[in-house]
Amino acid sequence: MLVMSLRRTAAVGAVALIAFGTAGAFASSPAAAAKANAQVSVVHGIPGQPVDVYVNGKKTIPGFQPGKVAGPLSLPAGEYDIALTKPGDAIGDALLTVDDAKVPGGANISLVAHLSVDGKPVLTPFVNDTAKLAAGQARLVVRHTAAAPEVDVRAGGKPVFEGLSNPEQAKADIDAGTVSADVVLAGTSTRVLGPADLNLKEGTATIVYAVGSADDKTLDLVTQSISGLHSAPGGVPSGNGGQADRGPAPAWYGVGIAGVLLGLLGLSRLVAARR
């Protein structure tokens, strides 16, 4: 039996930010939520465009590469100014800027730099579902963050998520195991991505992002996983980027990227910089 619980939502900045503050969503009480750090991951889904990330006017992450997942980090709530530029460009020529960005405590969030449906760089936050899973179960989440029309996601050749548009997501709690998935144009059998074998481990959430541009033929998949969702206590949920960089973290990672991730989440004041 594939789908036990199927849900579909749109990820829009204001909606997500309201959800962050929902009592009980990320902690047992408002006071606990205020004290708890946020678990934040960043997904780079803008094809062919490495970026330099500036925090409060200082270059913090040079050359952040497409297809990578950074984090998760345990971060306190805070406010930051942030700018994303092409490598070597000045802040005044930024691709995207965020002013006085805010992030509350206690959230588990994935922030995605990606293309809108019309091909413009945008930032979209998704609140990750870290509810406990029943024994033998895994969670599959599919997020449409590509410059592409509506799509269906199939498992074993059969549609399981239908009519997804950018930036919607759909998710299901299913039996753990390996699933062969592909992406087709909505209502057709025209494949645009895949097939790909997804190893859905018990007690984990596997998040699959469709990124890139259909017109430019740069469509691709980026994966992220969140572990520790067993019904029995098994650790604190956190994200692990399926294509994240490996090896020791550089010196700026613990301090600089904290400001970056906090800043990126203030999407209610996101503006596209004019070049």
Secondary structure, 3 states (H helix, E strand, C coil): CCCCEEEEEECCHHHHHHHHCCCCCCCCCHHHHHHCCEEEEEEECCCCCCEEEEECCEEEEEEECCCCEEEEEEECCEEEEEEEECCCCCHHHCCEEEEEEEECCCCEEEEEEEECCCCCEEEEEEECCCCCECCCEEEEEEEECCECCCEEEEECCEEEEEEECCCEEEEEEEECEEEEEEEEECCCCCEEEEEEEEEECCCCEEEEEEECECCCCCCEEEEEEEECCECCCCCCCEEEECCCCCCCCCCCCCCHHHHHHHHHCCHHHEEECCC
